[in-house]
Amino acid sequence: MKGGILTHSPLFWRVMAVSMAGLLLIMASTVARAQIVIPATPKKFVTRNTGGDQPNVTVTQPAPRILQRIYVTPLRNWSNTEGQTMLGRLMAFAAPAPGEAGPVVVILEGKVKFFMPTTSKEVSYDLAKLSEADQEFIRQIAKAAEKGIPAPPKP
């Protein structure tokens, strides 16, 4: 006997085994009755039952939104008034739904939107900060886009 505990005693190991089994049983029964909170939307939470004596809850997920990027120009270099260049594609702020006629908005409140392929992000940029040549090019595109996309032919 060292330190007052019989670590090699069969009685010691039986007590330890029974204690561990009881602890595992308590932990298992606690986990089986827990509920998981799943946010369906940022402001709405729904609970799902993971077992136990409560009924399951039916959860309806919101319909997925389809986002569409509308490129107005091919990939090219754009210059600002300071002579710096950036590689990007001019994008539309708004356009009619596919298959419908309507205007395409390229300039909105003095800003244009670019898609930057190096970062895969959309960037809003002041039109006035672009070079005169690029500003004129974008204005020509915006003027043509205001007329809108022609309606597709009917079958």
C-alpha positions as CSV (number, residue, x, y, z in Angstrom):
1,M,0.0,0.0,0.0
2,K,1.5,3.3,-1.2
3,G,0.0,6.6,-0.2
4,G,-3.0,5.0,1.4
5,I,-4.8,3.9,-1.8
6,L,-4.8,0.3,-3.0
7,T,-4.5,0.9,-6.8
8,H,-3.9,-2.7,-7.6
9,S,-6.8,-3.9,-5.5
10,P,-9.7,-5.6,-7.4
11,L,-12.2,-3.7,-5.2
12,F,-10.7,-0.4,-6.4
13,W,-11.2,-1.2,-10.1
14,R,-14.8,-2.5,-9.5
15,V,-15.7,0.8,-7.8
16,M,-14.1,2.8,-10.6
17,A,-15.9,0.8,-13.3
18,V,-19.3,1.2,-11.6
19,S,-18.7,5.0,-11.2
20,M,-17.7,5.4,-14.8
21,A,-20.7,3.4,-16.1
22,G,-23.0,5.5,-14.0
23,L,-21.4,8.8,-15.2
24,L,-21.7,7.6,-18.9
25,L,-25.4,6.7,-18.4
26,I,-26.2,10.1,-16.9
27,M,-24.3,11.9,-19.8
28,A,-26.1,9.8,-22.5
29,S,-29.6,10.4,-21.1
30,T,-28.9,14.2,-20.9
31,V,-27.7,14.4,-24.5
32,A,-30.7,12.4,-25.9
33,R,-33.2,15.0,-24.5
34,A,-31.3,18.1,-25.7
35,Q,-32.6,20.3,-28.5
36,I,-30.6,21.9,-31.2
37,V,-31.5,25.5,-32.2
38,I,-31.1,26.0,-35.9
39,P,-31.5,29.6,-37.3
40,A,-33.7,29.4,-40.4
41,T,-33.2,33.1,-41.0
42,P,-31.1,35.6,-39.0
43,K,-34.2,36.8,-37.1
44,K,-36.1,33.5,-36.7
45,F,-35.1,30.4,-34.9
46,V,-36.6,27.0,-35.0
47,T,-36.0,24.1,-32.7
48,R,-35.7,20.5,-33.7
49,N,-36.1,17.7,-31.3
50,T,-33.3,15.2,-31.0
51,G,-35.2,12.6,-29.2
52,G,-37.0,12.0,-25.9
53,D,-40.6,12.5,-25.1
54,Q,-41.3,15.7,-27.1
55,P,-42.7,15.6,-30.7
56,N,-40.6,16.5,-33.7
57,V,-41.0,19.9,-35.2
58,T,-41.4,20.4,-39.0
59,V,-39.0,22.9,-40.3
60,T,-39.6,24.8,-43.5
61,Q,-36.5,26.4,-45.1
62,P,-36.8,29.7,-47.0
63,A,-36.7,29.4,-50.8
64,P,-33.2,30.0,-52.2
65,R,-32.6,33.3,-53.9
66,I,-31.0,33.3,-57.3
67,L,-28.4,36.0,-57.8
68,Q,-27.4,36.9,-61.3
69,R,-24.4,39.0,-62.4
70,I,-24.9,41.0,-65.6
71,Y,-21.7,42.0,-67.3
72,V,-21.9,45.0,-69.7
73,T,-18.3,44.9,-71.0
74,P,-15.7,42.2,-71.4
75,L,-12.7,42.1,-69.1
76,R,-10.5,45.2,-69.6
77,N,-8.3,47.7,-67.9
78,W,-9.9,50.8,-66.5
79,S,-7.9,54.0,-65.6
80,N,-8.7,56.5,-62.9
81,T,-7.8,60.2,-62.8
82,E,-4.5,59.5,-61.0
83,G,-3.3,57.2,-63.8
84,Q,-3.8,53.9,-61.9
85,T,-5.3,51.0,-63.7
86,M,-7.5,48.2,-62.6
87,L,-8.6,45.0,-64.3
88,G,-12.4,44.4,-64.2
89,R,-15.7,44.0,-66.0
90,L,-18.4,46.8,-66.0
91,M,-21.6,45.4,-64.5
92,A,-25.2,46.5,-64.5
93,F,-26.9,47.6,-61.3
94,A,-30.3,46.4,-62.5
95,A,-31.7,44.7,-65.6
96,P,-35.0,43.1,-66.6
97,A,-35.7,39.5,-65.8
98,P,-34.6,37.0,-68.4
99,G,-37.0,36.9,-71.3
100,E,-38.4,40.4,-70.5
101,A,-37.8,43.8,-72.1
102,G,-36.7,46.8,-70.2
103,P,-33.9,49.2,-69.4
104,V,-30.5,48.2,-68.0
105,V,-29.1,50.5,-65.3
106,V,-25.3,51.0,-65.6
107,I,-24.8,54.3,-63.8
108,L,-26.6,54.7,-60.4
109,E,-26.2,57.9,-58.4
110,G,-22.9,58.7,-60.0
111,K,-21.4,55.3,-59.4
112,V,-20.6,52.3,-61.6
113,K,-20.0,48.7,-60.5
114,F,-17.1,46.5,-61.5
115,F,-16.5,42.8,-61.1
116,M,-12.8,42.2,-60.1
117,P,-11.7,38.8,-61.2
118,T,-8.6,38.8,-59.0
119,T,-10.7,39.0,-55.8
120,S,-14.0,37.7,-57.2
121,K,-15.8,40.7,-55.7
122,E,-18.1,43.4,-56.9
123,V,-16.8,47.0,-56.4
124,S,-18.8,50.2,-56.5
125,Y,-16.7,53.0,-57.9
126,D,-17.3,56.8,-58.5
127,L,-17.7,57.5,-62.2
128,A,-16.0,60.9,-61.6
129,K,-12.8,59.2,-60.4
130,L,-12.4,57.4,-63.7
131,S,-10.4,58.8,-66.6
132,E,-12.2,61.0,-69.1
133,A,-12.0,58.4,-71.8
134,D,-13.4,55.7,-69.6
135,Q,-16.2,58.0,-68.4
136,E,-17.2,58.7,-72.0
137,F,-17.1,55.0,-72.9
138,I,-19.3,54.2,-69.9
139,R,-21.8,57.0,-70.7
140,Q,-22.2,55.7,-74.3
141,I,-22.9,52.2,-72.9
142,A,-25.3,53.6,-70.4
143,K,-27.2,55.6,-73.0
144,A,-27.6,52.5,-75.2
145,A,-28.6,50.4,-72.2
146,E,-31.3,52.9,-71.2
147,K,-33.2,51.9,-74.3
148,G,-33.4,48.5,-72.8
149,I,-33.1,44.9,-74.0
150,P,-35.4,44.1,-76.9
151,A,-38.1,41.6,-76.1
152,P,-37.4,38.1,-77.4
153,P,-39.4,37.0,-80.4
154,K,-42.5,35.0,-79.6
155,P,-42.6,31.4,-80.9
